[in-house]
């Protein structure tokens, strides 16, 4: 076991996304996952049926007790539903983990359509959390909200990635799964240029938690001192394998097979 990752995110009772997916992904990467839970959700493959927020003071306490004892080699954020929660996380990171790489997954809307980020929190995410990010991992609808313009082509993805870097993120992984076509293109926009990843689209309804899983797998790679490009490449390969071997549970957007890589011999 190598690499400590503290994940600040919401819980998914269905086990496919959120904290549950994060823990599974970091473990599959050979890392150690600790958590600070921001909200409880009643959720399954058909959608989010209820949300109970965790108070900001308790979120801060979870972060503090983990970082002052166990520590972390990387951080990852997921569902941060309100501006006060975002401000709490920003203050906690600055106080207890300055210089630790932070992967920000800007969770806004669940796969089933339930909104997980309040409108009033968008500015806080953009202005206060995003500048702390070593890596931002938006899907295209999230990128549109954060960048302020439509993202409908690969050229738009490049422009949005650069715009989000201009807002303070050190690097941006633009996930192109929402574009039509039988090929999926992701763009990693960083200070060295743009890295392009392209693969055949996997036709599957088992895609619940792909964003959480990818971001946490990248965070594990950074915690293990991999380069950003290497961490992203490994995480993408893992997510694709997890989709391809998904168990097919549930009647909606099903979970991935997070255990597809279970041993060091299977882990690139």
N, C-alpha and C positions, 0 to 999 in steps of 0.2 A: 504494500500500500504506500503510495507516494503522492503528495500534493493535498493540502487542506483547502477545501472550498466552503466558504460560508454563503449560504443561499438565503436571500430575504425575499419571500414570496408567499402566495396564498396556497392553501391546501385544497386538493381536489379529492372529494370522497370517492370518486370512481377510480382513482389510482392511475389515470392515464396522463394527466398533465400536472402542472403546479409542483408543489414541494415533492409529491410522490415521484413524479417523473424525474425531477432534478436529482433526488437521492439515487434513484436507480441508474441514471446516466453517469453520474460521477463515480459510482461504485463500479460500473462496467468499464470505465476508463482506468480503473485501478487507483482512484483517489479516495479521500475521506471527506464525507459531506456532513456539515453541521448546518443548522437552520435557525432562522428567525421568522416565525409565521406571522403574516400580516392580516390574514382573513381566513375564515372557514367557509367553505362552500358546500352546499348540497348539490352534487353534480354527478351526471352519468353521461353516457355516450349521446344522449338526446339533447343535452343542454344543461345550463345552470338553473337550478330551481330555488336557490336561496343563498344569501350571503350574510355572514355575521362578521363585521369588522373587528379586528383586535385594536385596542387602544394604543396610541402612539407611545405612551410612557412604557408600556410593556414590551412593545417592539424594540424600543431603545434598550431596555434592560436585557432582552434576549441577545442583542448584538454585543452589548458590553461584556456580559459574563462569558460569552464564547471567545471574543477576541482578546480579553485580558487573561485568559487561561490557556485555551487550546491554540488560539491564534489562527491565522489564515494566510495562505499563499496566493489566493485569488478570491474575489467576491463576485456574486451574481445576483442581480435583482430581477424579479418577475412582477407579479401583481402588486402594485402600490396604488390603492384605489383613490386616495385623496391627497390634496396639497399638503395637509399637515403631516401625513405619513411620509411623503417625499421629503419634506423639510427635516423630519426626524431622522430619516435614513442618511441624508446628506450630512447632517451635523455629526451623526455617529461615525460615519466613514471618515470624515475629516479628523475627528478626535482620536479614534482608535486604530485606524488603518490607513494613514497617509502613505501614499506610494504603492499600496497594494493594488494590482490590476483589477479593474471592475468591468464586468460584462453586464451591460444593461439590455435586457429584453423588454421593450416598451409595450407591455401587455395592455391592450386597450379594449379588445372585444373577443369574447370566447368564440370557439369554432361554431357553436350553435347560434351566435348572434347576440348573446347577453353582454351588455356593456360592463367592463371591469375597471374602467378608469373614468372618474367623473370629469365632466367638461371643464370645470374650474381647475382641475389638476393638470391639464395639458400644458399650460404655461409653466408651471412649476417643474414638470418633467423636462421641458425644452430648455428652460433658462437655468435651472439649478442642478438637476441630476445629470443631464447630458454632458456638461463640461467635465464631469469627473470620469467619464467612460473611457476605458482603454479600447473598448469595442462596443458599438451599438448594433443590435441585430433586428432591424425592423422588417416586417413583411411589407408589401407594397401599399396596402391601405394605411398602415401605421406611418410609413414614410411620407405619404401624401399629407397626412395631418401635420406631421412635424415639420416638413419642408414647406408646406403651404401651396403646393401645386400638384396637378395630376401626374401620375407615374404610370404610363401605359405602354412604354416601349423600353428596349434596352438602353437607348440613348437617354431616356428620361431617368432610368435607374442610375446611370453615371452622374447625371446632373444633380439628382437628389442626394446621392452619396457625398458629392463634393459640398453641397449646401449644408448637409448635416455635420460634416467635418468643420465647416466654417463656423458652425455654432459651438464648437468646442470638443466634440468627440474626436479622439485620436485616430480611430479607424471605424469604418462602417461596413457591415456585411449586409448588402442589399439582397434580400431573398426573393427570387423571381418566380416562385411557384404560382402566383396569381395570374401571370401572363399566360395567354393561350398558346397551344402548340404541343407537339409531342416531345419537345426538348425543354429541360429546365435549366435556366442560367442564373447563377448567383454571382454577384460582383463584390469583391473585397476591396474597398477604397481605403488606402492608407497612405502614409507619407512617402512610400516608395513608388506609388503609382496605383494601378488597378490590376488586381488578380482576377481572372475570369475562370469560373468553374461551370462546366456544362455536362449534363448527363441526360439519358433517356428518362422521360417521365414514367414513374411507376403508377399505373392505374390502380387505385385502392381507396376504399372508404375508411381505412384504418390509418387516419392521419391526426388523430386527437393527440395534442401534446408535442407535435413535432418542433414547434418553436422553443418551448421550454427545454426539451431534450437537447436540441442543437446547441443552445446557448450554454447550458450546463456542461455539455461535453467539451465545448471550447474552453470554458473556464477551468475545467480539470486539466486540459492541456497546458494552459498558461501557468497553472499552479505547479505543474511538473517541469516548468522552464522550457517548454517547447517554444519555437518561434510562432508568431501569430499565424503565418501562412500554414505551417505544419499542423497547428492545433485546429484550424478551420478545416483543412483537408481531411484529417482523421475524423473529426466530428461529423462531417458530411457523409463520409463513408459509413460510419456507424448508424446514422439516422436512416440512410437508404437501406442498409441491411435489416434494420429494425422494422421498417415499413414492409419490406419484401417478405419477411417471415412473421408478420403480425398474426395473432391468434384468431382474429375475426369476432371478438366478443362484442355483445351489445347490438342494438337495433339502429344506431346512428353512426356517428364518427367514432370508430373503435380505437382502442389503444394500440401502441406499438409493442413489439417484442423487445423490451429493454434488456433482456438477458441474452440477446443474440451473441454478444461477446462476453464470455464469462471467465476467461482465463488469459493469462499473459501471452500464451502461445497464439491466441486469436486476436490480439490487440496490436495493431501496427505501431 
